[in-house]
């Protein structure tokens, strides 16, 4: 049971931390002009649905990971998401695990978020790229 809980925490953390290295966005970005001709970002820069697929290996226990994620940003600092995590070819007990969280985007287009999926809250950092059409994440 302890290993199962640890695996779920590790998988959940990695799945959300990696939440979309290259996002395909169906969302509208709303950046404004910034200093020296650069974009200026705010929470409104991300609005709508962003989805992605993550594939990789969790080192240490050497587990194969495949995750499908859909996150919705409301443009006001709140997000909801669902993920489907397959670990070593075994589908999850819960088909689509829901999560909620908050995010903050700075004027320089860097940002942070906290995601809650039933595990301990997961803090994340990210940058907004291509006028909100991509957001590489990092734990």
N, CA, C and O atoms as a GROMACS GRO file, in nm:
protein
  556
    1UNK      N    1   0.082  -0.118   0.000
    1UNK     CA    2   0.000   0.000   0.000
    1UNK      C    3   0.087   0.126   0.000
    1UNK      O    4   0.056   0.223  -0.069
    2UNK      N    5   0.195   0.122   0.077
    2UNK     CA    6   0.285   0.236   0.081
    2UNK      C    7   0.347   0.260  -0.057
    2UNK      O    8   0.357   0.375  -0.101
    3UNK      N    9   0.389   0.151  -0.126
    3UNK     CA   10   0.445   0.164  -0.261
    3UNK      C   11   0.341   0.215  -0.358
    3UNK      O   12   0.373   0.296  -0.445
    4UNK      N   13   0.217   0.170  -0.346
    4UNK     CA   14   0.109   0.215  -0.434
    4UNK      C   15   0.085   0.365  -0.416
    4UNK      O   16   0.071   0.438  -0.515
    5UNK      N   17   0.079   0.411  -0.292
    5UNK     CA   18   0.059   0.553  -0.265
    5UNK      C   19   0.178   0.633  -0.316
    5UNK      O   20   0.159   0.739  -0.377
    6UNK      N   21   0.299   0.586  -0.293
    6UNK     CA   22   0.418   0.656  -0.340
    6UNK      C   23   0.419   0.661  -0.493
    6UNK      O   24   0.450   0.765  -0.551
    7UNK      N   25   0.385   0.550  -0.558
    7UNK     CA   26   0.381   0.548  -0.705
    7UNK      C   27   0.279   0.648  -0.755
    7UNK      O   28   0.306   0.719  -0.852
    8UNK      N   29   0.162   0.655  -0.692
    8UNK     CA   30   0.057   0.748  -0.734
    8UNK      C   31   0.104   0.893  -0.716
    8UNK      O   32   0.078   0.978  -0.802
    9UNK      N   33   0.172   0.920  -0.607
    9UNK     CA   34   0.223   1.056  -0.584
    9UNK      C   35   0.329   1.089  -0.688
    9UNK      O   36   0.327   1.198  -0.746
   10UNK      N   37   0.422   0.997  -0.713
   10UNK     CA   38   0.528   1.021  -0.811
   10UNK      C   39   0.469   1.039  -0.949
   10UNK      O   40   0.504   1.133  -1.020
   11UNK      N   41   0.380   0.948  -0.987
   11UNK     CA   42   0.320   0.956  -1.120
   11UNK      C   43   0.238   1.083  -1.135
   11UNK      O   44   0.248   1.152  -1.236
   12UNK      N   45   0.158   1.115  -1.035
   12UNK     CA   46   0.078   1.237  -1.042
   12UNK      C   47   0.165   1.361  -1.050
   12UNK      O   48   0.136   1.453  -1.127
   13UNK      N   49   0.269   1.362  -0.971
   13UNK     CA   50   0.359   1.477  -0.973
   13UNK      C   51   0.427   1.493  -1.107
   13UNK      O   52   0.432   1.602  -1.163
   14UNK      N   53   0.480   1.384  -1.158
   14UNK     CA   54   0.550   1.392  -1.287
   14UNK      C   55   0.452   1.426  -1.398
   14UNK      O   56   0.484   1.505  -1.486
   15UNK      N   57   0.335   1.368  -1.393
   15UNK     CA   58   0.237   1.396  -1.498
   15UNK      C   59   0.202   1.543  -1.503
   15UNK      O   60   0.194   1.602  -1.611
   16UNK      N   61   0.181   1.603  -1.389
   16UNK     CA   62   0.142   1.743  -1.390
   16UNK      C   63   0.262   1.834  -1.406
   16UNK      O   64   0.251   1.938  -1.472
   17UNK      N   65   0.374   1.798  -1.348
   17UNK     CA   66   0.494   1.880  -1.366
   17UNK      C   67   0.529   1.891  -1.514
   17UNK      O   68   0.567   1.997  -1.562
   18UNK      N   69   0.516   1.781  -1.583
   18UNK     CA   70   0.548   1.777  -1.725
   18UNK      C   71   0.432   1.823  -1.811
   18UNK      O   72   0.440   1.820  -1.934
   19UNK      N   73   0.325   1.866  -1.747
   19UNK     CA   74   0.200   1.902  -1.816
   19UNK      C   75   0.227   1.979  -1.942
   19UNK      O   76   0.226   2.102  -1.945
   20UNK      N   77   0.249   1.906  -2.043
   20UNK     CA   78   0.251   1.959  -2.176
   20UNK      C   79   0.378   2.036  -2.210
   20UNK      O   80   0.382   2.159  -2.202
   21UNK      N   81   0.478   1.962  -2.246
   21UNK     CA   82   0.601   2.027  -2.289
   21UNK      C   83   0.579   2.102  -2.419
   21UNK      O   84   0.638   2.208  -2.441
   22UNK      N   85   0.498   2.049  -2.501
   22UNK     CA   86   0.461   2.120  -2.624
   22UNK      C   87   0.310   2.114  -2.634
   22UNK      O   88   0.255   2.012  -2.676
   23UNK      N   89   0.243   2.221  -2.597
   23UNK     CA   90   0.098   2.221  -2.592
   23UNK      C   91   0.037   2.249  -2.729
   23UNK      O   92   0.084   2.334  -2.804
   24UNK      N   93  -0.066   2.176  -2.758
   24UNK     CA   94  -0.149   2.211  -2.871
   24UNK      C   95  -0.265   2.290  -2.813
   24UNK      O   96  -0.347   2.233  -2.741
   25UNK      N   97  -0.273   2.416  -2.840
   25UNK     CA   98  -0.371   2.500  -2.773
   25UNK      C   99  -0.492   2.526  -2.860
   25UNK      O  100  -0.481   2.550  -2.981
   26UNK      N  101  -0.608   2.520  -2.797
   26UNK     CA  102  -0.731   2.565  -2.860
   26UNK      C  103  -0.781   2.684  -2.780
   26UNK      O  104  -0.901   2.700  -2.758
   27UNK      N  105  -0.688   2.766  -2.738
   27UNK     CA  106  -0.720   2.874  -2.646
   27UNK      C  107  -0.678   3.007  -2.704
   27UNK      O  108  -0.595   3.013  -2.795
   28UNK      N  109  -0.736   3.112  -2.651
   28UNK     CA  110  -0.698   3.245  -2.694
   28UNK      C  111  -0.607   3.313  -2.595
   28UNK      O  112  -0.635   3.313  -2.475
   29UNK      N  113  -0.499   3.370  -2.642
   29UNK     CA  114  -0.405   3.441  -2.556
   29UNK      C  115  -0.434   3.590  -2.566
   29UNK      O  116  -0.480   3.638  -2.669
   30UNK      N  117  -0.408   3.663  -2.458
   30UNK     CA  118  -0.439   3.804  -2.454
   30UNK      C  119  -0.324   3.888  -2.402
   30UNK      O  120  -0.343   3.966  -2.308
   31UNK      N  121  -0.203   3.874  -2.459
   31UNK     CA  122  -0.093   3.956  -2.410
   31UNK      C  123  -0.106   4.100  -2.460
   31UNK      O  124  -0.171   4.127  -2.561
   32UNK      N  125  -0.045   4.190  -2.387
   32UNK     CA  126  -0.044   4.329  -2.428
   32UNK      C  127   0.098   4.374  -2.456
   32UNK      O  128   0.192   4.298  -2.432
   33UNK      N  129   0.116   4.495  -2.506
   33UNK     CA  130   0.252   4.542  -2.533
   33UNK      C  131   0.328   4.561  -2.404
   33UNK      O  132   0.273   4.608  -2.305
   34UNK      N  133   0.454   4.525  -2.405
   34UNK     CA  134   0.536   4.538  -2.286
   34UNK      C  135   0.650   4.634  -2.310
   34UNK      O  136   0.652   4.706  -2.409
   35UNK      N  137   0.745   4.635  -2.218
   35UNK     CA  138   0.862   4.721  -2.229
   35UNK      C  139   0.948   4.678  -2.347
   35UNK      O  140   0.958   4.559  -2.377
   36UNK      N  141   1.009   4.772  -2.411
   36UNK     CA  142   1.102   4.748  -2.521
   36UNK      C  143   1.043   4.659  -2.630
   36UNK      O  144   1.115   4.580  -2.690
   37UNK      N  145   0.912   4.671  -2.656
   37UNK     CA  146   0.849   4.595  -2.762
   37UNK      C  147   0.822   4.450  -2.730
   37UNK      O  148   0.771   4.377  -2.815
   38UNK      N  149   0.854   4.406  -2.609
   38UNK     CA  150   0.828   4.268  -2.570
   38UNK      C  151   0.685   4.254  -2.519
   38UNK      O  152   0.622   4.352  -2.480
   39UNK      N  153   0.638   4.132  -2.521
   39UNK     CA  154   0.504   4.106  -2.470
   39UNK      C  155   0.499   4.125  -2.319
   39UNK      O  156   0.599   4.107  -2.249
   40UNK      N  157   0.383   4.161  -2.272
   40UNK     CA  158   0.357   4.167  -2.130
   40UNK      C  159   0.249   4.065  -2.102
   40UNK      O  160   0.148   4.060  -2.173
   41UNK      N  161   0.268   3.984  -2.000
   41UNK     CA  162   0.173   3.878  -1.969
   41UNK      C  163   0.099   3.907  -1.839
   41UNK      O  164   0.143   3.988  -1.757
   42UNK      N  165  -0.013   3.839  -1.822
   42UNK     CA  166  -0.091   3.842  -1.699
   42UNK      C  167  -0.168   3.710  -1.692
   42UNK      O  168  -0.155   3.627  -1.781
   43UNK      N  169  -0.246   3.692  -1.588
   43UNK     CA  170  -0.326   3.570  -1.577
   43UNK      C  171  -0.419   3.552  -1.698
   43UNK      O  172  -0.453   3.440  -1.734
   44UNK      N  173  -0.458   3.664  -1.759
   44UNK     CA  174  -0.546   3.657  -1.876
   44UNK      C  175  -0.476   3.603  -2.001
   44UNK      O  176  -0.542   3.571  -2.099
   45UNK      N  177  -0.344   3.593  -1.997
   45UNK     CA  178  -0.271   3.541  -2.114
   45UNK      C  179  -0.310   3.397  -2.143
   45UNK      O  180  -0.315   3.357  -2.260
   46UNK      N  181  -0.338   3.320  -2.039
   46UNK     CA  182  -0.384   3.182  -2.060
   46UNK      C  183  -0.533   3.176  -2.035
   46UNK      O  184  -0.580   3.203  -1.924
   47UNK      N  185  -0.606   3.140  -2.138
   47UNK     CA  186  -0.751   3.128  -2.127
   47UNK      C  187  -0.797   3.017  -2.220
   47UNK      O  188  -0.774   3.024  -2.341
   48UNK      N  189  -0.859   2.917  -2.165
   48UNK     CA  190  -0.911   2.808  -2.247
   48UNK      C  191  -0.846   2.676  -2.214
   48UNK      O  192  -0.788   2.659  -2.108
   49UNK      N  193  -0.857   2.583  -2.308
   49UNK     CA  194  -0.812   2.446  -2.288
   49UNK      C  195  -0.676   2.421  -2.352
   49UNK      O  196  -0.651   2.463  -2.465
   50UNK      N  197  -0.591   2.353  -2.280
   50UNK     CA  198  -0.458   2.314  -2.326
   50UNK      C  199  -0.443   2.165  -2.297
   50UNK      O  200  -0.472   2.121  -2.186
   51UNK      N  201  -0.399   2.088  -2.394
   51UNK     CA  202  -0.387   1.945  -2.373
   51UNK      C  203  -0.253   1.893  -2.421
   51UNK      O  204  -0.183   1.959  -2.498
   52UNK      N  205  -0.218   1.775  -2.375
   52UNK     CA  206  -0.091   1.719  -2.418
   52UNK      C  207  -0.075   1.574  -2.379
   52UNK      O  208  -0.154   1.518  -2.302
   53UNK      N  209   0.028   1.513  -2.434
   53UNK     CA  210   0.065   1.375  -2.407
   53UNK      C  211   0.207   1.373  -2.352
   53UNK      O  212   0.296   1.439  -2.406
   54UNK      N  213   0.228   1.297  -2.246
   54UNK     CA  214   0.360   1.284  -2.185
   54UNK      C  215   0.397   1.136  -2.188
   54UNK      O  216   0.319   1.051  -2.146
   55UNK      N  217   0.516   1.107  -2.238
   55UNK     CA  218   0.568   0.971  -2.236
   55UNK      C  219   0.710   0.975  -2.181
   55UNK      O  220   0.788   1.064  -2.216
   56UNK      N  221   0.743   0.880  -2.097
   56UNK     CA  222   0.878   0.879  -2.042
   56UNK      C  223   0.898   0.764  -1.945
   56UNK      O  224   0.815   0.674  -1.934
   57UNK      N  225   1.010   0.770  -1.876
   57UNK     CA  226   1.046   0.669  -1.777
   57UNK      C  227   1.075   0.739  -1.646
   57UNK      O  228   1.147   0.839  -1.642
   58UNK      N  229   1.019   0.686  -1.539
   58UNK     CA  230   1.049   0.736  -1.406
   58UNK      C  231   1.172   0.661  -1.358
   58UNK      O  232   1.166   0.540  -1.335
   59UNK      N  233   1.282   0.732  -1.343
   59UNK     CA  234   1.406   0.670  -1.302
   59UNK      C  235   1.399   0.628  -1.156
   59UNK      O  236   1.319   0.683  -1.080
   60UNK      N  237   1.478   0.535  -1.118
   60UNK     CA  238   1.474   0.481  -0.982
   60UNK      C  239   1.394   0.353  -0.986
   60UNK      O  240   1.452   0.244  -0.988
   61UNK      N  241   1.260   0.364  -0.986
   61UNK     CA  242   1.183   0.241  -0.998
   61UNK      C  243   1.177   0.190  -1.143
   61UNK      O  244   1.126   0.081  -1.167
   62UNK      N  245   1.227   0.269  -1.240
   62UNK     CA  246   1.230   0.234  -1.382
   62UNK      C  247   1.091   0.196  -1.433
   62UNK      O  248   1.069   0.085  -1.480
   63UNK      N  249   0.997   0.290  -1.422
   63UNK     CA  250   0.860   0.269  -1.462
   63UNK      C  251   0.829   0.345  -1.591
   63UNK      O  252   0.866   0.462  -1.604
   64UNK      N  253   0.763   0.280  -1.685
   64UNK     CA  254   0.720   0.346  -1.809
   64UNK      C  255   0.594   0.426  -1.779
   64UNK      O  256   0.502   0.377  -1.714
   65UNK      N  257   0.590   0.550  -1.827
   65UNK     CA  258   0.480   0.642  -1.798
   65UNK      C  259   0.422   0.695  -1.928
   65UNK      O  260   0.496   0.739  -2.016
   66UNK      N  261   0.290   0.691  -1.938
   66UNK     CA  262   0.218   0.756  -2.048
   66UNK      C  263   0.102   0.830  -1.984
   66UNK      O  264   0.022   0.771  -1.911
   67UNK      N  265   0.092   0.959  -2.014
   67UNK     CA  266  -0.011   1.042  -1.952
   67UNK      C  267  -0.076   1.130  -2.056
   67UNK      O  268  -0.008   1.191  -2.138
   68UNK      N  269  -0.207   1.138  -2.052
   68UNK     CA  270  -0.285   1.229  -2.134
   68UNK      C  271  -0.346   1.332  -2.041
   68UNK      O  272  -0.408   1.296  -1.941
   69UNK      N  273  -0.330   1.461  -2.073
   69UNK     CA  274  -0.374   1.567  -1.983
   69UNK      C  275  -0.454   1.673  -2.059
   69UNK      O  276  -0.421   1.707  -2.172
   70UNK      N  277  -0.559   1.725  -1.994
   70UNK     CA  278  -0.633   1.839  -2.045
   70UNK      C  279  -0.649   1.937  -1.928
   70UNK      O  280  -0.701   1.901  -1.822
   71UNK      N  281  -0.602   2.060  -1.948
   71UNK     CA  282  -0.613   2.163  -1.843
   71UNK      C  283  -0.692   2.281  -1.899
   71UNK      O  284  -0.676   2.318  -2.015
   72UNK      N  285  -0.776   2.339  -1.816
   72UNK     CA  286  -0.852   2.457  -1.853
   72UNK      C  287  -0.811   2.573  -1.764
   72UNK      O  288  -0.820   2.565  -1.641
   73UNK      N  289  -0.764   2.682  -1.826
   73UNK     CA  290  -0.726   2.805  -1.756
   73UNK      C  291  -0.839   2.906  -1.773
   73UNK      O  292  -0.887   2.927  -1.885
   74UNK      N  293  -0.883   2.968  -1.663
   74UNK     CA  294  -0.997   3.059  -1.672
   74UNK      C  295  -0.960   3.205  -1.698
   74UNK      O  296  -1.049   3.289  -1.708
   75UNK      N  297  -0.831   3.235  -1.709
   75UNK     CA  298  -0.790   3.373  -1.733
   75UNK      C  299  -0.790   3.460  -1.609
   75UNK      O  300  -0.754   3.577  -1.615
   76UNK      N  301  -0.829   3.402  -1.496
   76UNK     CA  302  -0.836   3.477  -1.370
   76UNK      C  303  -0.752   3.415  -1.260
   76UNK      O  304  -0.760   3.456  -1.144
   77UNK      N  305  -0.669   3.315  -1.295
   77UNK     CA  306  -0.581   3.255  -1.196
   77UNK      C  307  -0.626   3.121  -1.142
   77UNK      O  308  -0.566   3.070  -1.048
   78UNK      N  309  -0.732   3.064  -1.200
   78UNK     CA  310  -0.780   2.932  -1.156
   78UNK      C  311  -0.770   2.834  -1.272
   78UNK      O  312  -0.783   2.872  -1.388
   79UNK      N  313  -0.746   2.707  -1.238
   79UNK     CA  314  -0.743   2.606  -1.342
   79UNK      C  315  -0.806   2.478  -1.293
   79UNK      O  316  -0.812   2.450  -1.173
   80UNK      N  317  -0.855   2.400  -1.388
   80UNK     CA  318  -0.904   2.265  -1.362
   80UNK      C  319  -0.834   2.174  -1.463
   80UNK      O  320  -0.798   2.218  -1.572
   81UNK      N  321  -0.817   2.050  -1.426
   81UNK     CA  322  -0.755   1.957  -1.520
   81UNK      C  323  -0.804   1.816  -1.494
   81UNK      O  324  -0.860   1.786  -1.389
   82UNK      N  325  -0.783   1.731  -1.594
   82UNK     CA  326  -0.803   1.588  -1.580
   82UNK      C  327  -0.682   1.521  -1.642
   82UNK      O  328  -0.625   1.571  -1.739
   83UNK      N  329  -0.642   1.408  -1.585
   83UNK     CA  330  -0.533   1.333  -1.645
   83UNK      C  331  -0.566   1.184  -1.643
   83UNK      O  332  -0.644   1.137  -1.560
   84UNK      N  333  -0.505   1.112  -1.735
   84UNK     CA  334  -0.520   0.967  -1.747
   84UNK      C  335  -0.377   0.913  -1.750
   84UNK      O  336  -0.305   0.932  -1.848
   85UNK      N  337  -0.336   0.846  -1.643
   85UNK     CA  338  -0.197   0.802  -1.626
   85UNK      C  339  -0.190   0.651  -1.638
   85UNK      O  340  -0.255   0.578  -1.563
   86UNK      N  341  -0.109   0.604  -1.734
   86UNK     CA  342  -0.084   0.460  -1.750
   86UNK      C  343   0.060   0.435  -1.706
   86UNK      O  344   0.154   0.495  -1.760
   87UNK      N  345   0.077   0.346  -1.609
   87UNK     CA  346   0.208   0.318  -1.552
   87UNK      C  347   0.243   0.172  -1.581
   87UNK      O  348   0.173   0.080  -1.537
   88UNK      N  349   0.353   0.151  -1.654
   88UNK     CA  350   0.396   0.016  -1.695
   88UNK      C  351   0.286  -0.062  -1.766
   88UNK      O  352   0.271  -0.183  -1.746
   89UNK      N  353   0.207   0.009  -1.848
   89UNK     CA  354   0.102  -0.056  -1.925
   89UNK      C  355  -0.025  -0.083  -1.848
   89UNK      O  356  -0.120  -0.137  -1.905
   90UNK      N  357  -0.029  -0.048  -1.721
   90UNK     CA  358  -0.147  -0.073  -1.638
   90UNK      C  359  -0.232   0.054  -1.633
   90UNK      O  360  -0.185   0.158  -1.588
   91UNK      N  361  -0.358   0.046  -1.680
   91UNK     CA  362  -0.444   0.164  -1.676
   91UNK      C  363  -0.479   0.201  -1.532
   91UNK      O  364  -0.475   0.117  -1.442
   92UNK      N  365  -0.513   0.327  -1.511
   92UNK     CA  366  -0.543   0.372  -1.374
   92UNK      C  367  -0.677   0.319  -1.325
   92UNK      O  368  -0.765   0.286  -1.404
   93UNK      N  369  -0.692   0.312  -1.194
   93UNK     CA  370  -0.819   0.271  -1.134
   93UNK      C  371  -0.927   0.376  -1.165
   93UNK      O  372  -1.043   0.342  -1.187
   94UNK      N  373  -0.886   0.501  -1.168
   94UNK     CA  374  -0.978   0.610  -1.199
   94UNK      C  375  -0.945   0.657  -1.341
   94UNK      O  376  -0.837   0.711  -1.364
   95UNK      N  377  -1.038   0.637  -1.435
   95UNK     CA  378  -1.011   0.668  -1.576
   95UNK      C  379  -0.958   0.810  -1.596
   95UNK      O  380  -0.854   0.828  -1.659
   96UNK      N  381  -1.027   0.909  -1.545
   96UNK     CA  382  -0.987   1.049  -1.557
   96UNK      C  383  -0.982   1.109  -1.419
   96UNK      O  384  -1.086   1.133  -1.357
   97UNK      N  385  -0.861   1.133  -1.370
   97UNK     CA  386  -0.843   1.190  -1.236
   97UNK      C  387  -0.854   1.342  -1.246
   97UNK      O  388  -0.777   1.405  -1.317
   98UNK      N  389  -0.951   1.401  -1.174
   98UNK     CA  390  -0.967   1.547  -1.179
   98UNK      C  391  -0.870   1.618  -1.084
   98UNK      O  392  -0.824   1.561  -0.985
   99UNK      N  393  -0.842   1.741  -1.116
   99UNK     CA  394  -0.759   1.825  -1.031
   99UNK      C  395  -0.802   1.971  -1.045
   99UNK      O  396  -0.867   2.009  -1.142
  100UNK      N  397  -0.765   2.049  -0.947
  100UNK     CA  398  -0.792   2.193  -0.949
  100UNK      C  399  -0.666   2.264  -0.903
  100UNK      O  400  -0.577   2.202  -0.845
  101UNK      N  401  -0.660   2.392  -0.929
  101UNK     CA  402  -0.544   2.466  -0.883
  101UNK      C  403  -0.556   2.614  -0.912
  101UNK      O  404  -0.657   2.664  -0.961
  102UNK      N  405  -0.449   2.682  -0.880
  102UNK     CA  406  -0.439   2.826  -0.905
  102UNK      C  407  -0.308   2.852  -0.978
  102UNK      O  408  -0.213   2.774  -0.968
  103UNK      N  409  -0.303   2.964  -1.050
  103UNK     CA  410  -0.182   3.002  -1.120
  103UNK      C  411  -0.166   3.152  -1.118
  103UNK      O  412  -0.262   3.227  -1.104
  104UNK      N  413  -0.042   3.196  -1.134
  104UNK     CA  414  -0.008   3.337  -1.142
  104UNK      C  415   0.093   3.355  -1.254
  104UNK      O  416   0.192   3.283  -1.261
  105UNK      N  417   0.066   3.451  -1.342
  105UNK     CA  418   0.158   3.481  -1.451
  105UNK      C  419   0.210   3.622  -1.432
  105UNK      O  420   0.133   3.717  -1.415
  106UNK      N  421   0.343   3.636  -1.434
  106UNK     CA  422   0.410   3.765  -1.416
  106UNK      C  423   0.417   3.841  -1.548
  106UNK      O  424   0.404   3.780  -1.655
  107UNK      N  425   0.438   3.973  -1.544
  107UNK     CA  426   0.449   4.051  -1.668
  107UNK      C  427   0.558   4.002  -1.763
  107UNK      O  428   0.546   4.022  -1.884
  108UNK      N  429   0.665   3.938  -1.710
  108UNK     CA  430   0.772   3.888  -1.797
  108UNK      C  431   0.740   3.749  -1.854
  108UNK      O  432   0.827   3.685  -1.913
  109UNK      N  433   0.617   3.703  -1.837
  109UNK     CA  434   0.565   3.576  -1.890
  109UNK      C  435   0.619   3.452  -1.819
  109UNK      O  436   0.608   3.342  -1.872
  110UNK      N  437   0.677   3.467  -1.700
  110UNK     CA  438   0.708   3.353  -1.615
  110UNK      C  439   0.587   3.334  -1.523
  110UNK      O  440   0.511   3.428  -1.500
  111UNK      N  441   0.571   3.214  -1.472
  111UNK     CA  442   0.455   3.191  -1.387
  111UNK      C  443   0.474   3.074  -1.295
  111UNK      O  444   0.573   3.001  -1.303
  112UNK      N  445   0.377   3.057  -1.206
  112UNK     CA  446   0.377   2.945  -1.114
  112UNK      C  447   0.233   2.899  -1.093
  112UNK      O  448   0.138   2.973  -1.117
  113UNK      N  449   0.221   2.774  -1.048
  113UNK     CA  450   0.090   2.717  -1.023
  113UNK      C  451   0.100   2.618  -0.907
  113UNK      O  452   0.209   2.571  -0.874
  114UNK      N  453  -0.013   2.589  -0.847
  114UNK     CA  454  -0.024   2.484  -0.747
  114UNK      C  455  -0.142   2.398  -0.790
  114UNK      O  456  -0.254   2.448  -0.807
  115UNK      N  457  -0.116   2.267  -0.808
  115UNK     CA  458  -0.218   2.173  -0.854
  115UNK      C  459  -0.254   2.079  -0.740
  115UNK      O  460  -0.167   2.031  -0.668
  116UNK      N  461  -0.384   2.053  -0.723
  116UNK     CA  462  -0.434   1.960  -0.622
  116UNK      C  463  -0.508   1.847  -0.692
  116UNK      O  464  -0.606   1.871  -0.762
  117UNK      N  465  -0.460   1.722  -0.674
  117UNK     CA  466  -0.524   1.606  -0.734
  117UNK      C  467  -0.561   1.502  -0.629
  117UNK      O  468  -0.582   1.385  -0.663
  118UNK      N  469  -0.569   1.540  -0.505
  118UNK     CA  470  -0.593   1.445  -0.398
  118UNK      C  471  -0.464   1.403  -0.329
  118UNK      O  472  -0.467   1.348  -0.219
  119UNK      N  473  -0.351   1.429  -0.393
  119UNK     CA  474  -0.220   1.406  -0.333
  119UNK      C  475  -0.177   1.536  -0.266
  119UNK      O  476  -0.253   1.633  -0.268
  120UNK      N  477  -0.060   1.540  -0.207
  120UNK     CA  478  -0.013   1.670  -0.159
  120UNK      C  479  -0.010   1.770  -0.275
  120UNK      O  480   0.018   1.732  -0.388
  121UNK      N  481  -0.038   1.898  -0.249
  121UNK     CA  482  -0.034   1.999  -0.355
  121UNK      C  483   0.100   1.996  -0.428
  121UNK      O  484   0.205   1.978  -0.367
  122UNK      N  485   0.095   2.015  -0.560
  122UNK     CA  486   0.214   2.009  -0.644
  122UNK      C  487   0.247   2.149  -0.694
  122UNK      O  488   0.172   2.204  -0.774
  123UNK      N  489   0.359   2.209  -0.647
  123UNK     CA  490   0.398   2.342  -0.697
  123UNK      C  491   0.470   2.328  -0.831
  123UNK      O  492   0.550   2.237  -0.850
  124UNK      N  493   0.442   2.419  -0.923
  124UNK     CA  494   0.501   2.417  -1.056
  124UNK      C  495   0.548   2.556  -1.096
  124UNK      O  496   0.502   2.657  -1.043
  125UNK      N  497   0.641   2.560  -1.189
  125UNK     CA  498   0.685   2.685  -1.251
  125UNK      C  499   0.676   2.667  -1.401
  125UNK      O  500   0.695   2.556  -1.451
  126UNK      N  501   0.649   2.774  -1.474
  126UNK     CA  502   0.636   2.764  -1.618
  126UNK      C  503   0.667   2.898  -1.683
  126UNK      O  504   0.677   3.001  -1.617
  127UNK      N  505   0.681   2.894  -1.814
  127UNK     CA  506   0.694   3.016  -1.893
  127UNK      C  507   0.588   3.011  -2.002
  127UNK      O  508   0.557   2.904  -2.055
  128UNK      N  509   0.535   3.125  -2.034
  128UNK     CA  510   0.436   3.135  -2.140
  128UNK      C  511   0.511   3.172  -2.267
  128UNK      O  512   0.587   3.269  -2.269
  129UNK      N  513   0.491   3.095  -2.373
  129UNK     CA  514   0.558   3.120  -2.499
  129UNK      C  515   0.455   3.136  -2.611
  129UNK      O  516   0.341   3.091  -2.599
  130UNK      N  517   0.498   3.198  -2.718
  130UNK     CA  518   0.418   3.209  -2.839
  130UNK      C  519   0.278   3.266  -2.810
  130UNK      O  520   0.177   3.212  -2.854
  131UNK      N  521   0.276   3.376  -2.736
  131UNK     CA  522   0.150   3.446  -2.704
  131UNK      C  523   0.047   3.359  -2.634
  131UNK      O  524  -0.073   3.374  -2.656
  132UNK      N  525   0.094   3.269  -2.553
  132UNK     CA  526   0.002   3.183  -2.478
  132UNK      C  527  -0.032   3.054  -2.549
  132UNK      O  528  -0.114   2.978  -2.498
  133UNK      N  529   0.027   3.027  -2.664
  133UNK     CA  530  -0.001   2.903  -2.735
  133UNK      C  531   0.086   2.790  -2.688
  133UNK      O  532   0.076   2.679  -2.741
  134UNK      N  533   0.172   2.812  -2.589
  134UNK     CA  534   0.252   2.705  -2.532
  134UNK      C  535   0.299   2.745  -2.394
  134UNK      O  536   0.325   2.862  -2.368
  135UNK      N  537   0.308   2.646  -2.305
  135UNK     CA  538   0.355   2.672  -2.169
  135UNK      C  539   0.438   2.554  -2.118
  135UNK      O  540   0.384   2.467  -2.051
  136UNK      N  541   0.567   2.549  -2.149
  136UNK     CA  542   0.651   2.444  -2.092
  136UNK      C  543   0.654   2.454  -1.940
  136UNK      O  544   0.676   2.561  -1.885
  137UNK      N  545   0.632   2.341  -1.872
  137UNK     CA  546   0.624   2.336  -1.726
  137UNK      C  547   0.749   2.273  -1.668
  137UNK      O  548   0.819   2.196  -1.734
  138UNK      N  549   0.774   2.307  -1.543
  138UNK     CA  550   0.885   2.246  -1.470
  138UNK      C  551   0.848   2.244  -1.323
  138UNK      O  552   0.785   2.336  -1.272
  139UNK      N  553   0.887   2.137  -1.255
  139UNK     CA  554   0.856   2.125  -1.112
  139UNK      C  555   0.946   2.209  -1.028
  139UNK      O  556   0.934   2.210  -0.906
   0.00000   0.00000   0.00000
